Amino acid sequence: MLKINLLPHREARRKELKNQFYSLMVLSAVFGIGVIIIVGLVFTTQLSAQNERNAFITQENLVLDSKIKEVATLRQEIDALKARQQAVEDLQADRNQPVFMMNELVKLAPEGLYLTLIKQDGQRISIKGYAQSHAVVGIFVNALNTSRWMSRPEIVSNKAVALGQGRDAKRAIEFELSVGIRRPRELEAGAASSAAESPKQTEAKKY
């Protein structure tokens, strides 16, 4: 016996597919929202961790800056103490400078030279006097230039004058010089430098 279904099965099927589609849409939306929430939570956690690391680095940088300032202050204090120590040593060494200077001038002054003034100003001295000729002044300047204690001699004035009056007047050269004085520590530094260069020159000669 034949059975005839008179219900609108196509419309029911269509309705069923539509319901399945809506269900899938809802599931997809829920799944998408869940993924977004999870990703957001992951990003938030990572961002929070990064912020904590940044805050830690910033704090450590502040501590490091403070230590650097302390080191810089200590260096300044050390440099100031060294400068004071060097000033004291220079003062002690400078006490003997006049003695060394006078001994050196006595040894270096050639014949025909007469000194009238020796004046010290810091690490330079002014020398005034008379000489028999310009050549004698030149000899004196060359001697000062080769001295251990003297440095950078400069002729301030050098002119011919007449000493005395009338027939007793004699022609002479009036001169004024300016020359530097070396400190003992400068001599020691120069000696150490020369000693360091000597082995290098010896090795160069071997090759």
C-alpha positions in Angstrom: 0.0 0.0 0.0 1.5 3.4 -1.0 2.1 6.1 1.6 2.0 9.6 0.4 3.7 12.3 2.6 1.8 15.5 2.0 3.9 17.6 4.4 6.2 20.3 2.9 9.4 18.3 3.4 11.5 20.7 1.3 10.6 23.6 3.5 11.3 21.6 6.6 14.7 20.6 5.2 15.5 24.2 4.4 14.5 25.2 7.9 16.7 22.5 9.4 19.8 23.6 7.3 19.1 27.2 8.3 19.1 26.2 12.0 22.3 24.3 11.6 23.9 27.3 9.9 22.9 29.6 12.7 24.2 27.1 15.2 27.5 26.9 13.4 27.6 30.7 13.3 27.0 30.9 17.0 29.6 28.3 17.7 32.1 30.1 15.4 31.4 33.4 17.1 31.8 31.8 20.6 35.0 30.1 19.4 36.3 33.4 17.9 35.5 35.3 21.1 37.3 32.6 23.1 40.4 32.8 20.9 40.4 36.6 21.2 40.0 36.4 24.9 42.8 33.9 25.2 45.1 35.8 22.9 44.3 39.0 24.8 45.1 37.3 28.1 48.4 36.1 26.7 49.3 39.5 25.3 48.3 41.1 28.6 50.5 38.7 30.6 53.4 39.3 28.3 52.9 43.0 28.4 52.7 42.9 32.2 55.9 40.9 32.3 57.6 43.2 30.0 56.5 46.2 32.0 57.9 44.6 35.1 61.2 43.9 33.3 61.3 47.5 32.1 60.6 48.8 35.6 63.3 46.6 37.0 65.8 47.8 34.4 64.8 51.4 35.1 65.3 50.9 38.8 68.7 49.2 38.2 69.7 52.1 35.9 68.9 54.5 38.6 71.0 52.5 41.1 73.8 52.4 38.5 73.6 56.1 37.8 73.9 56.7 41.6 77.0 54.5 41.8 78.5 56.2 38.7 78.0 59.6 40.4 79.6 58.3 43.6 82.6 57.0 41.5 82.9 60.3 39.7 82.8 62.1 43.0 85.5 59.8 44.4 87.6 60.4 41.3 87.3 64.1 41.7 88.3 63.8 45.4 91.3 61.6 44.4 92.3 64.1 41.7 92.0 67.0 44.2 94.1 65.1 46.7 96.7 64.2 44.0 96.8 67.9 43.0 97.4 69.0 46.6 100.0 66.3 47.1 101.8 67.5 43.9 101.6 71.1 45.1 103.2 70.2 48.4 105.9 68.2 46.7 106.5 71.1 44.3 106.8 73.6 47.2 109.3 71.4 48.9 111.3 70.9 45.7 111.1 74.6 44.8 113.0 75.5 48.0 116.2 74.2 46.5 115.6 75.8 43.1 117.4 79.1 43.9 120.5 77.0 44.9 120.4 74.9 41.7 119.8 78.0 39.6 122.7 80.0 41.1 125.1 77.0 40.7 123.9 76.5 37.1 124.4 80.1 36.2 127.9 80.2 37.7 128.8 77.1 35.6 127.2 78.3 32.4 128.2 82.0 32.4 131.1 82.5 29.9 134.0 84.9 30.4 133.2 88.5 29.5 129.7 88.3 31.0 128.5 90.3 34.0 125.1 89.7 35.6 123.3 92.6 37.3 119.9 91.1 38.1 118.4 87.7 38.6 114.6 87.7 39.3 112.3 84.6 39.5 108.7 84.8 38.6 107.1 81.4 38.9 108.9 78.9 36.8 110.8 81.5 34.7 113.6 83.9 35.7 114.7 87.2 34.2 118.4 87.7 33.8 119.9 91.1 33.1 123.6 92.0 32.7 126.4 93.2 30.4 128.6 91.3 28.0 131.7 92.2 26.0 130.0 91.3 22.7 126.9 89.8 21.1 128.9 86.6 20.6 129.3 86.2 24.4 125.5 86.6 24.8 125.0 84.0 22.1 127.3 81.6 23.9 125.4 82.1 27.2 122.1 81.5 25.5 123.4 78.2 23.9 124.7 77.1 27.3 121.3 77.8 28.9 119.6 75.8 26.1 121.7 72.7 26.9 121.3 73.0 30.7 119.4 70.3 32.7 117.8 72.9 34.9 117.1 75.6 32.4 114.7 75.5 29.4 113.5 77.7 26.5 115.9 80.7 26.9 114.6 83.8 25.1 116.4 87.1 24.4 114.2 90.0 25.6 116.7 92.8 24.6 120.2 92.9 23.4 121.7 96.3 22.6 125.1 98.1 22.7 125.7 100.7 25.4 128.5 102.8 26.7 129.6 102.2 30.3 131.4 105.1 32.1 132.0 108.6 30.9 134.5 110.4 28.8 137.7 108.6 27.9 137.0 105.9 30.4 133.7 104.9 28.7 133.7 101.4 27.4 131.4 99.8 24.9 129.4 96.8 26.1 126.3 94.8 25.3 123.4 95.3 27.7 121.1 92.2 27.5 118.0 90.8 29.2 117.0 87.1 29.0 114.1 85.1 30.1 114.6 81.4 30.8 112.4 78.6 32.3 113.4 76.5 35.3 112.7 72.8 35.4 111.4 71.1 38.5 113.0 68.0 39.9 110.0 65.9 38.9 110.3 67.1 35.3 114.0 66.0 35.3 113.0 62.6 36.7 110.2 62.2 34.1 112.7 63.2 31.3 115.2 60.7 32.6 112.6 57.9 32.7 111.5 58.7 29.2 115.1 58.6 27.9 115.7 55.3 29.7 112.5 53.8 28.1 113.6 54.9 24.6 117.1 53.6 24.9 116.2 49.8 24.7 114.0 50.6 21.6 116.9 52.4 19.9 119.2 49.4 20.7 116.8 46.9 19.2 116.4 49.1 16.1 120.2 49.2 15.7 120.3 45.4 15.9 117.9 45.1 13.0 
